[in-house]
Amino acid sequence: MKQKSNWQLLLGAAFLMATSAIGPGFLVQTTVFTQSLLASFGFVILISILLDIGAQLNVWRIIAVSERKAQDIANTLLPGLGFFIALLVVIGGFAFNIGNVGGAGLGLNVIFGGLSPQAGAAISGAIAISIFLVKEAGKAMDRFSLVAGFVMVALTVYVAITSSPPVGEAVAKTFAPDKIDFTAIVTLVGGTVGGYITFAGGHRLLDAGVKGEKALGEVNKSAVSAIGIASIMRIFLFLAALGVVASGVTLDPGNPPASVFKYAAGNIGYKIFGIVMWSAAVTSIIGAAYTSISFIRTFHPKLEKHGNLLIVTFILLSTILNIIIGKPVKLLVFVGALNGLILPITLGVMLVAAYNKKIVGSYKHPLWMTLFGAVIAIGMAVMGVLTFMNL
């Protein structure tokens, strides 16, 4: 029974992280890059998967071994650094959540037609809040993420099949691309494990008691599974978009993913897009709220005690702001660039912490993991700074 319970925890954490990554931005990025790079986008996906796994394994393992959350690890290394990281994560998570609420409203508008996006946003916010009002909120969150994640992937697989993509060409170009787009690689890595996203599952496992050196095998499985789930969604969405674009269709610049689903499967495809968009947005609302608050609740016992109330307030405020001001496009672009800087900072902190005996005790971090993590952190820092300066 304990083994089954543990497997559910590991899968729950994996789906929480994966569905946090699969938000409205994920759907748009994947379709837009497919249109510009065609089959060569497969190479970008392959490289980003390897980088995602490298970053995530480093972060989750150090959180588990130290038995502390990222902000507490950072504060132990350098007093005040954890507060700074928490501030960045909460600001980024809140701004993105306003966008996620808008995406959920749009999804319900597509599904039900007559329902306005604002009403859809309010209903979606209420559903997300309800999960944190139940007694076992952690389990409810895990189950919701798992079911919504499965629905998203299954429907996207169906649309990918109906779009009849050139699979042979996609496989060939994945290993021998016509062109390599480094900006696309950085965007995908930032969108999958950047900002608060990679910590969603790492902090969830810690809250559920999966910690210590003895749990590293389970942590590894959950971390890799999370990237696997997000990547399966990315690959099938790429194939669906490739099938549509290869047939000569130009995607609607106002809503690229919606046009992929509509051209591939007609009006049914458009309704499927609504379901996928809503599932992606609501799970991202839940993941962003849970993880952002997990970065501040350890700072004081009262914050820890009222953690679920803080999460509810976080979702409520982002829902109200979305209904009042709509999607803050400029703010989202700015915070998106800021988000790209969070991963190199937090990953760098984890790599230094991995060799601090006060934090990890006698644990020996694999050298290949450190080197891989360092390359990712430096590469993302350089690209993140360049992107930020361009803004």
C-alpha positions in Angstrom: 0.0 0.0 0.0 2.9 2.4 0.9 4.5 1.7 -2.5 1.3 2.5 -4.3 0.9 5.7 -2.3 4.5 6.7 -3.0 4.0 6.1 -6.7 0.9 8.3 -6.7 3.0 11.0 -4.9 5.8 10.8 -7.5 3.3 10.9 -10.4 1.4 13.7 -8.8 4.5 15.9 -8.4 5.5 15.0 -12.0 2.1 16.0 -13.4 2.0 19.2 -11.3 5.4 20.3 -12.7 4.5 19.2 -16.3 1.1 20.9 -16.3 2.6 24.0 -14.7 4.9 24.2 -17.8 2.0 23.4 -20.2 0.2 26.8 -20.1 -1.2 29.1 -22.8 2.4 30.4 -23.6 3.6 26.8 -24.1 0.8 26.2 -26.8 1.6 29.5 -28.6 5.4 29.1 -28.5 5.2 25.5 -29.9 3.0 26.4 -32.8 4.8 29.7 -33.7 8.2 28.0 -33.7 6.9 25.1 -35.8 5.6 27.6 -38.4 9.0 29.3 -38.6 11.4 26.3 -38.3 9.1 23.5 -39.8 10.5 20.0 -39.3 13.8 21.4 -37.9 11.9 22.4 -34.8 12.3 18.7 -33.8 16.0 19.4 -33.1 15.1 22.3 -30.9 12.7 20.1 -28.9 15.4 17.4 -28.6 18.1 19.7 -27.2 15.7 21.5 -24.9 14.6 18.1 -23.4 18.2 17.2 -22.6 18.8 20.7 -21.0 15.5 20.4 -19.1 16.4 17.1 -17.6 19.9 18.4 -16.6 18.5 21.4 -14.9 15.6 19.6 -13.2 17.7 16.7 -11.8 20.1 19.1 -10.2 17.4 21.2 -8.6 15.2 18.4 -7.3 18.0 16.3 -6.0 19.5 19.1 -3.9 16.1 20.1 -2.5 15.5 16.4 -1.5 19.0 15.8 0.0 19.0 19.1 1.9 15.4 18.7 3.0 14.9 22.4 2.5 13.1 24.5 -0.1 15.0 26.6 -2.6 14.7 29.9 -0.7 16.0 28.4 2.5 18.9 26.8 0.7 19.7 30.2 -0.8 19.4 32.0 2.6 21.8 29.5 4.1 24.4 30.1 1.4 24.0 33.9 1.5 21.7 35.6 3.9 19.0 37.6 2.0 19.5 35.7 -1.3 16.5 33.5 -0.6 14.3 36.6 0.0 15.5 38.1 -3.3 14.7 34.8 -5.2 11.3 34.5 -3.5 10.5 38.1 -4.6 11.4 37.4 -8.2 9.4 34.1 -8.2 6.3 35.6 -6.6 6.3 38.7 -9.0 6.8 36.4 -12.0 4.3 33.8 -10.9 1.6 36.5 -10.2 2.1 38.2 -13.5 1.9 34.9 -15.4 -1.1 33.9 -13.4 -3.0 36.9 -14.7 -2.3 35.6 -18.2 -3.2 32.0 -17.2 -6.6 33.2 -15.9 -7.2 35.0 -19.2 -6.2 31.8 -21.1 -8.7 29.8 -19.0 -11.4 32.3 -19.7 -10.7 32.1 -23.5 -10.8 28.2 -23.3 -14.3 28.3 -21.7 -15.4 30.9 -24.3 -14.4 28.5 -27.1 -16.1 25.5 -25.5 -19.4 27.2 -24.7 -19.6 30.0 -27.2 -22.0 32.3 -25.5 -19.9 32.6 -22.3 -17.8 35.7 -22.2 -14.0 35.3 -21.6 -14.4 37.4 -18.4 -17.1 35.1 -17.1 -15.0 32.1 -18.1 -12.0 33.6 -16.2 -14.2 34.0 -13.0 -15.5 30.5 -13.2 -12.0 29.1 -13.8 -10.6 31.1 -10.9 -13.3 29.7 -8.6 -12.6 26.1 -9.7 -8.8 26.6 -9.0 -9.6 28.1 -5.6 -12.0 25.2 -4.7 -9.1 22.8 -4.8 -7.3 24.5 -2.0 -10.4 24.7 0.2 -10.7 20.9 0.6 -9.1 19.2 3.6 -6.4 17.3 1.7 -5.6 20.0 -0.8 -2.2 18.5 -1.8 -3.9 15.2 -3.0 -6.7 17.1 -4.7 -4.1 19.2 -6.6 -2.2 16.1 -7.6 -5.3 14.3 -8.9 -6.6 17.4 -10.8 -3.2 17.9 -12.5 -3.0 14.2 -13.4 -6.5 14.1 -15.0 -6.2 17.4 -16.8 -2.7 16.5 -18.0 -4.0 13.2 -19.4 -6.9 14.9 -21.2 -4.6 17.5 -22.8 -2.1 14.9 -24.1 -4.8 12.5 -25.3 -6.7 15.2 -27.3 -3.5 16.6 -28.7 -2.5 13.1 -29.9 -5.8 12.8 -31.7 -5.4 16.2 -33.4 -1.8 15.3 -34.4 -3.1 12.1 -36.1 -5.8 13.9 -38.0 -3.4 16.5 -39.3 -1.3 13.8 -41.1 2.1 15.3 -40.3 5.3 14.2 -42.3 6.6 12.1 -39.5 9.6 10.7 -41.5 10.8 14.2 -42.3 10.3 15.3 -38.7 12.4 12.5 -37.4 15.2 13.1 -40.0 15.3 16.9 -39.3 15.4 16.2 -35.5 18.9 14.8 -35.9 20.0 16.8 -39.0 18.2 20.2 -39.0 18.3 22.7 -41.8 18.8 25.5 -39.3 19.4 25.9 -35.6 17.6 28.6 -33.6 19.3 29.2 -30.2 16.6 31.7 -29.2 14.0 28.9 -29.7 16.0 26.6 -27.5 16.3 29.2 -24.7 12.6 30.0 -24.9 11.6 26.4 -24.7 14.0 25.7 -21.7 12.8 28.8 -20.0 9.2 27.9 -20.6 9.6 24.4 -19.3 12.0 24.7 -16.3 12.4 28.5 -16.0 11.1 30.7 -13.2 9.0 28.9 -10.6 8.1 25.9 -12.8 10.9 23.4 -12.0 10.3 24.0 -8.3 6.6 23.0 -8.5 7.4 19.3 -8.3 10.5 19.6 -6.2 8.7 21.5 -3.4 5.6 19.3 -3.8 7.8 16.1 -3.1 9.3 17.9 -0.1 5.9 18.8 1.3 4.8 15.2 0.8 7.7 13.8 2.8 9.7 12.4 -0.1 13.2 13.6 1.0 16.7 12.6 2.1 19.4 10.8 0.3 17.5 7.5 0.5 14.7 9.0 -1.7 16.9 10.1 -4.6 15.9 7.1 -6.8 12.3 8.2 -6.5 13.1 11.9 -7.0 15.1 11.0 -10.2 12.1 9.1 -11.5 9.6 11.8 -10.8 11.9 14.6 -12.2 12.5 12.8 -15.5 8.8 11.7 -15.7 7.8 15.4 -15.4 10.0 16.4 -18.3 8.7 13.4 -20.2 5.1 14.3 -19.8 5.6 17.9 -20.9 7.8 16.7 -23.8 5.2 14.3 -25.1 2.7 17.2 -25.2 5.3 19.4 -27.0 6.1 16.7 -29.6 2.5 15.9 -30.5 1.6 19.6 -30.6 4.6 20.1 -32.9 3.4 17.2 -35.2 -0.1 18.6 -35.3 1.1 22.1 -36.2 3.6 20.6 -38.7 0.9 18.6 -40.5 -1.2 21.8 -40.9 1.7 24.1 -42.0 3.1 21.4 -44.4 -0.3 21.4 -46.2 0.2 25.1 -47.1 -2.0 26.7 -44.4 -0.9 29.9 -42.8 -1.7 30.0 -39.1 -3.8 32.8 -37.7 -1.2 35.2 -36.0 -3.9 36.2 -33.5 -4.3 32.7 -32.2 -1.9 30.2 -33.8 -2.7 27.1 -31.7 -6.5 27.5 -32.3 -6.0 27.6 -36.0 -3.9 24.3 -35.8 -6.7 22.5 -34.1 -9.4 24.0 -36.3 -7.6 23.2 -39.6 -6.6 19.7 -38.5 -10.0 18.6 -37.2 -12.6 21.2 -38.2 -15.2 22.5 -35.7 -14.6 19.5 -33.4 -10.9 20.4 -33.4 -11.8 24.0 -32.4 -13.8 22.7 -29.4 -10.9 20.4 -28.6 -8.6 23.4 -28.6 -10.9 25.0 -26.0 -10.7 22.0 -23.7 -6.9 21.8 -24.1 -6.5 25.6 -23.6 -8.7 25.5 -20.5 -6.9 22.5 -19.0 -3.5 24.0 -19.7 -4.4 27.4 -18.2 -6.2 26.1 -15.0 -3.4 23.6 -14.1 -0.9 26.5 -14.7 -3.0 28.7 -12.3 -2.8 26.0 -9.7 0.9 25.3 -10.2 1.9 29.0 -10.3 -0.1 29.8 -7.1 1.1 26.7 -5.1 4.8 27.2 -6.1 4.9 31.0 -5.7 3.5 30.7 -2.1 5.8 27.8 -1.4 8.6 30.3 -1.7 7.4 32.5 1.1 5.6 30.2 3.5 8.8 29.0 5.2 9.7 32.6 6.3 7.4 32.6 9.3 5.3 29.9 11.1 2.1 31.9 10.6 2.7 32.0 6.8 3.2 28.2 6.9 0.1 27.7 9.0 -2.1 29.7 6.6 -0.4 28.5 3.3 -3.7 27.4 1.6 -5.3 30.8 2.5 -2.4 32.6 0.9 -2.8 30.4 -2.3 -6.5 31.2 -2.4 -5.8 34.9 -2.1 -3.1 34.7 -4.8 -5.6 33.1 -7.2 -8.4 35.5 -6.3 -6.3 38.6 -6.8 -4.9 37.4 -10.2 -8.5 36.5 -11.3 -9.9 40.0 -10.3 -7.0 41.8 -12.0 -7.5 39.8 -15.2 -11.2 40.7 -15.3 -10.5 44.4 -14.5 -7.4 45.1 -16.7 -7.3 42.1 -19.1 -4.0 40.5 -20.1 -1.1 42.8 -19.3 0.9 42.1 -22.5 3.8 44.5 -21.8 4.1 43.3 -18.2 4.1 39.6 -19.4 6.8 40.2 -21.9 8.9 42.0 -19.3 8.3 39.3 -16.7 9.0 36.6 -19.3 12.5 38.1 -19.7 12.9 38.3 -16.0 11.8 34.7 -15.7 14.7 33.7 -18.0 17.1 35.2 -15.4 15.6 33.2 -12.5 16.7 29.8 -13.7 20.5 30.6 -13.9 20.3 32.2 -10.5 18.5 29.4 -8.8 20.3 26.6 -10.6 23.6 28.3 -9.8 22.6 28.4 -6.1 21.7 24.7 -6.2 25.1 23.8 -7.8 27.0 25.7 -5.1 24.8 24.3 -2.4 25.5 20.7 -3.6 29.1 21.1 -2.2 28.2 22.8 1.1 28.3 20.3 3.9 26.1 22.5 6.1 23.3 22.0 3.5 23.8 18.5 2.0 25.9 16.8 4.8 27.9 13.8 3.5 26.1 13.6 0.1 28.4 13.6 -3.0 26.8 15.2 -6.0 27.7 13.5 -9.4 30.4 15.5 -11.2 28.7 15.1 -14.6 25.5 16.6 -13.2 27.4 19.6 -11.8 29.1 20.2 -15.1 25.9 19.8 -17.1 24.1 22.1 -14.8 26.9 24.7 -15.0 26.7 24.7 -18.8 22.9 25.2 -18.7 23.1 28.0 -16.0 25.8 29.9 -17.9 24.1 29.5 -21.3 20.7 30.5 -19.9 22.3 33.5 -18.1 24.0 34.8 -21.3 20.8 34.4 -23.4 18.6 35.7 -20.6 20.7 38.9 -20.2 20.7 39.5 -24.0 17.0 39.0 -24.2 16.5 41.4 -21.2 18.7 44.0 -22.8 16.8 43.8 -26.1 13.7 44.7 -24.2 
